[in-house]
Amino acid sequence: MTTQKQLLESVPKRLFIGGEWRHSSSGATFPVHDPATGAVLCEIADGSIADGAAALDAAVAAQASWAKVSPRDRSELLRTAYEMLVARTEDFALLMTLEMGKPLAEARGEVAYGAEFFRWFAEEAVRVHGRYAVAPNGATRLVTMKQPVGPVLAITPWNFPLAMGTRKIGPAIAAGCTTVVKPAHETPLTMLALAGLLEEAGVPAGVVNVVTTTHSSEVSGPIIADPRLRKLTFTGSTAVGKRLVAQSADQLLRVSMELGGNAPFIVFEDADVDAAVAGAMLAKMRNIGEACTAANRFYVHESVAEEFATKLAARMGGLTVGKGTKKGVDVGPLITGKARDDVHALVEDAVAAGARAVVGGQIPSGRGNFYPPTVLVDVPSTARVFGEEIFGPVAPITTFRTEAEVVSAANATEYGLVAYVFTRDNARVIRVSEALDFGMVGINQGIVSNPAAPFGGVKHSGFGREGGFEGIEEYLETKYVGIAL
């Protein structure tokens, strides 16, 4: 079994550009920290504007030849990468836990989830098709074909350092697009390890390029402004996403944005309360609550609110907080000290407004960015915790009386990524699903993410879809050819 020291020594520390591992052109490096202890794990290359330009040059140079590679060959490369990733689950899981903090069990789950995007798009690579039709007047034939959109800039977040990469790289490879990947500077090691795996799997030079940097906007800006780039895909905050969309307008880039969320979790009076609590644990505590899909606002019918809150508090309070590499730990640290302080500020604001912490609610002493699982009851609708994305292990609960009331409250947000609904009334399932203004709805389940389903939101949660049959379309252009007879 690979030790932590051996693993960190084996991970590439340089930029991956044009099939070569390079030092930053400036020679600069930056540290990667363990959020559980604050310790420096290692130093890696800090990419510059020149390095970003070189990565785009490599992607552009490889685009024409990569687009001509047969769908079957692209499929086989992805299948090989999938099998290699699954075989190295323990190494990738440990690496993610070290740099991001999530417990090993969850990190293993992310490897399984992330690898599935390679398998799914390996299967989709050979199913890209157009159509043939006779024009209504019979004089011409109408042919449509799908072609790769071209070089892609993929900007990935720190909270799912593997899966958010495979969810973008997988369809790009399948469609015949080259990519420049810029991972979050908090968690760059997983993406560098993935680049090494793809190189080993046989992905040609220049098809996937990785630039790690602490100067994100400075490096990304010139790439986005370059007319040779044809697509931008980003997962992260709404505020950053808006700036990137504005930058992309000058080149009229194809853009996919997977942005923030403010997910309502609705428990109706007829729900199976135990099932709802189990679902809440998944929807709230997956990834320590650091997920755009995390349940952010709990609306529980007044007739079952006390039972739900009591049982949820018991489950949340029973979780073990600690360093993710330790056996028996359920909840790891938040990504930074600032992130922990921001979460606590939301809790303090809610309590000051009249809410009550049934469990948790205090920053523990000692090292690390830890925050205890927290359940708040009697939360007023005006509290910041209901209007802002929490990104931590805090479950604020309020009550409702009618279906119309709760749907209105759930929709009263600028975000529209995912909503969760627990009910045993099938007619209500249809009514509420249609009425909720969200890109995804989970019915009687606390996880909706699935590589075979289209992931994405509406309103300020972004646009475009990742995964499912729709996922590869984001990387394809439609060309029409009219043939006169």
N, C-alpha and C positions, 0 to 999 in steps of 0.2 A: 504494500500500500504506500502511495506517495505521501511523504511528510510535507508539512507546511513549507519548510525551508526548501526542499527539493522542488516543490511546485512553483514557488516564487522565483527560484533560480531558472526554471525551465521556460517561463513565460517571456516572450519577446518584449524588449523594452524600447524598441525603436519604431519609427514610422514604417508602414508597409505601402510602398509606392512603386507601381510598375513591376511588381513581382520581386522587389528588392527590399531588404530591411535597412533603413537609413537612419542616421542620426539627424536631428533637427539641423537645418541649414545654419541656424544661429548657435548651435551647440548647447542650447538651453535644455534643462530638464525640470521636472516638477515632481513633488512627492505624492504618493498615494497613501492615504491613511486608513487605519482600521477604526471604524466608528465606535467599536466597543471599548477601545482603550486609548485611542488618539495616537497610537504608535505609528511610525512610518513603515509601511510594508516594503516599499522600494521606490526608486526614482526612475522615471521614464521620460522619453523625448517630448519636449514641449514644442510642437509644430508652429511654424511661422507662416506669414502670408505667402512667402515664396514656396513653402512646402505644400500649401493648399493649391497653389497654381500648378506645381509639379504633379500633384495627384490628379487634378483635372486633365492636365496634358496626357497623362498615362491612360485615363479613362477614355478620352477622345481618341487617342491613337489605337486603342483596342476595340472601339465600338463597331467599326465596319466588319472586321473579321469575326467578332463574337456574334454579331447578328446573323452571320451566315452559317454558324455552327448548327447542325441539325437539332431539332427538338428532342430527338431521342438521346443524343449525346449530352445535351444540357440536362435532360431528365436523369440520366445515369450519374452525372456528376453530383446532382443534388441527393440522389439516393445514397451514393457513397458517403457524402458528407453527413447525412442523417445517421447512417449506421456507425460511422466513426464517432459522432457526437454521443450517441447512446452508449457506446462502449466506454467512453471516457466520462460518464456521468459523475463519478466521484470526484474527479479532478476539477471539472467545471463547477460542481456544486461547492466544493471547498473554496475555490477561487472567488465565487460570488459572495459567499458568506464572509470571507475575509475583507473584501473591499466594500460590501454594501451592508452587511450586518444581519440579513435574514437567517433564521435557523437552518441548519443543514437539511432538515426534512423538506422545508419549503424550497430550498435551493435545488434539491433533487427534482422536485415537482416542476420547477421552471425549466430545468434541462429537458425533461420529458415533453413539456409544453412547447418549448422553443424548437426542439428537434422536429416536432410534428409539422412545423411550417416547411421545413425542408422536404419531408415526405409528401405533404399535401401538394406542394408546388412542383415536385418531381412528377407527380401524376397529372397536374394541370399543364405542364410544359408541352405535352403531346396532344392536348385537346384545344389548342388555339385554332380557331377556324373562322372563315368568312362566309359568304353566301353568293349564290348565282341566281339571277332572276331575269325573266323576260320583261322588257319595258311594256307598259300598258298599251302602247301603240304597236307593239310587235316589231318595231324597226331596229331596235338595238338590244344588246344584252347588258345587264347590270351586274358587275362583279365587285364585291367588296372583299378586302383583305385586311388582316391585322399585322402590323409591323411594330417592332420595338420603338418606344418613344425616343430613346437615345440616352446619353449620359445622365446619371441621377446623383443628386446630393442627398444623402440620408443622414439626418441628425437624430441621434438616439438618446434616451434619458438614462438616469442613473438607477431608477427603481427596478427595472427589469433589464439588466445589462446584456443578457443573452437573447431573450425572447423578442425584445423590441428590435434587435438586430436581425434575427432570422426572419422576422415577419416582414422586413423590408428587402433584405438581400435575397431571400428565397424567390419571390415573384420577379425580382429584377433579373436574376439568373435565368429563370424559366422563360421569361419573355424575350431575352436576348439583349438586355441592357447592362451597361457597365455602371459601376457605382464608386462614389467617393463617400466613405462613411466617417462621420465625426462623432465619436462617442462622448458622453458626458465626462468631464475631467475628474469627477468624483469616483467613477467606476470604469476606468479604461482597460483594465487588465483582461477582463472577460472577452472584450472585442478583439484585443490583440491576440489572445489565445485562439479565438475563432478564426481570425485571419490566417494564423499558422495552420489550423486544421484544413481550411479551404485550399491553401497552397498545397498541402500534402495530398488532398483529395484529387488534385489535378486541375483546379480552376486556373486558366491561363493568366499570364502576367497582364496587369492592367484592368482586369475584369472587376476585381474588388480591391480597393485601395483604402487604407485606414490612416487618418491623421488625428493624433491625439494632441490636444492643446488646451491651455488655460486662457487663450485669447480667442474665444469662440466667435464673437461677432466680427472681429478683425480678420480672421481667417475665412469665415463663411461668406462675408460680404462680397469680396471680389469674385468668388466662385459663382454666387447667385447672379452677379452683374455680368458675367461672361456669356456672350450669346451662344457659345457652344454647349452650355448646360441646357437640358431640355426638361428636367423634372426636379422638383424639390419635395421631399417627404420628411415630415417632422413629427415627433412625439414629445410633448412637453407642456409647459404652461400656456394658458391662453394669451397672456401678456406678450410672451416671446413670439408665439405663433402669429399674432396680429402684426408684429413688426416684420416678420419674415414674409408674410403675405404681401405687405406693402412693398418690400424690396423686390419680390418676385414679379411685380406688375410690369416693371420696365421691360423685361424680356418675355412677358406673357407666358411664364412657365406653367406647365402642368403641375398642380400643387395638391398634395394630400396632407391634411392637418388633423392629428389626433391630439386634442387639447384637454383642458381641465374638465372636471365633473363636479356635480353636487347631487349625488344620487339619493333619491328618496327610497325608503324601505317601508312599505305599507303593509300593515297587518290588520286584516278585517276581522270582524267579530266571529265569523264562521271558520277562521283559520285553525289548523292544527298548531297549537301554541308551541309544543315541543319541536315540531318541524320548523316553525318560524324562528325559534331560538337557534336551532342548529344552522339554519340558513343565514341568520344574522352573524353568527360566529365566522362563517366563511366570507360573507360580504363585507364585514367590518375588519376582521383580523388577518385576512390574507395579506401577506407582504407587510405585516405590522401596521396595516392601515395606509401604507404609502402606495396607493394605487388610485388611478383616476376613476376606476370602477368601484372603489370602496363605498359602502353605504355611508352617507354623510348626515342624513336626516331621518330619524325614525318616527313614523306616524303610526300610532297604535290605537285601535278602537278603544274607547273608554271602558268598555265592558271587560276587556282582557288585558288592559294596560298594566295593572298591578302584578298580575301573574307573569306577564312577559318580562317586565323590568326585574322582578325578583329572580327569575330563572336566568336571565341574561347576566345579571350582576354576579350570580353564583358561578356561572361559567367563566366570565371574564376575570373575576377575582381569583379563580383557581389556576390561572395560567402562570407559568414560571418565567420570570424575566431574567435575561442574562446574555452572556456572550454566545452567539449562534453556533459556535463550534462545540459547545459543551453539551453532553448528553442530558436529555430531559428538559432542555430549554425550549419554550414555546414562543417567546417574544424577544426579539433582538433589539439592538439600539436603533434609534432614528439616524438618518444619514449624517446630520451635523448638529452641533450644539445650537445653532440658530434655529434649525427645524424644530428641535425639542422646545425651545423657548417660545416659538410661534404657536405651537400646539397648546402649551400651557397658558399662553395669553388668551386664547379662545376659551379655555376652561374658566379662567378667572373672570372673564367678561360675562360668561353665562351665569356663574354663581353670583356675581354682583347684581345681575338682573333678576335674581330670584330662583335660579336653578339649584338643585341639590345633588351633590356627588354621592351616589350610593356606594361606589367603590372607586378607589384610585383618586386622581386629581391633584397629586403632589409630586414634585420632582424629587427623585431619590438622591441620597448623598452618594458620593464616590465618583469614580471615573466613568467615562462613557456617556453616550447621548441617549440614556434610557428614559423611558416614560411609561408609567404603569397603565395597564388596561383600565379605562375609566368609563363609568356609566353615569350619565346625568339625567335626572328626571325633573319634571315641572319646568321645562325649558321654554321660555317665552319665544314667540316667533320672531321677535325683533333682535334676538341675540345674534352676535356675529357668527357663532358656530353653525347657525342655520343658513347663513348667506355666503360663507366662504368655504373653500375646500380645506378640510381639516388636515389630511395627509398624516394621520397618526391614529393611535388606538383609543379613540374617544367616540362613544355612542351617545348622542343626545336624543332624548325621547320626549315627545309631546303626544297629546291625545286628539282624537277627532270623533265626530258623531255620524256624519253622513258620507256617502260615496262622493257626492258632488263637492262637498267641502274638502275632502282630502285630495281629490284630483286637482282642484283649483290650487291648493297649497303646494302640491308637488310640482305643478307647472310654473309656479311663481318664482322662476329663476332664469337667469340668462343662459344657464347651461342646459345641455340636453343630451348627455351621453347614455346613461343607463338608469333604469328604475327597477325596483324589485317589488313584487306583489305576492302576498300570501292569502289565499282564499280557496274554499272548496266549491265555490259557485261557478260553474262553467260559463254561464251567461255573463257573469261579472267579469270573468277573465277576458272575454271578447270586448265588452264595453270599455273596461278600464285600459286595456292594451291599446285600443284605438284612440282613446282620449288622451293618453299620456304623450307629451311632446318630447319624446326621447328617441334616439336612434336604436336603442336596444331595450328590451323588457325581459326580465327574468321572472317566470311564474313558478312559485313554490320551489325556488332554487336560489342559492346564494352566489353562484358563479355562472356567468354567461359566456365568458371567453372560450372560444373553440376555433381551432385552425380551419375547420370546415364551414364556419359561419362568418358572415360579413361584419366585422367589428368597426364601429364608428358612430359618431354623434351628429347632432344638429345644433342650430343656434351657435353659441359661443364655444361649444365643444368641438367644433371643427367640421370638416367635410371630407368626402372620400371614404373608401372602405378598405380594410385590410383583412385578408383571409377570405375563405369561401370562394365561390366561382367568380365573385366580383373582384377579388383581390388582384388577380393578374391583369384585369382590364385597366387598372390604374397605370400600368406600365406599357400599354399598347395604344397605338394610333390606328384609326380606321381610314383606309384609303379606298376610294371608289374609282373604278375603271369602267368607262362606257365604251362598248365595242359596237361599231356600226356594222351591219350585215351587207 
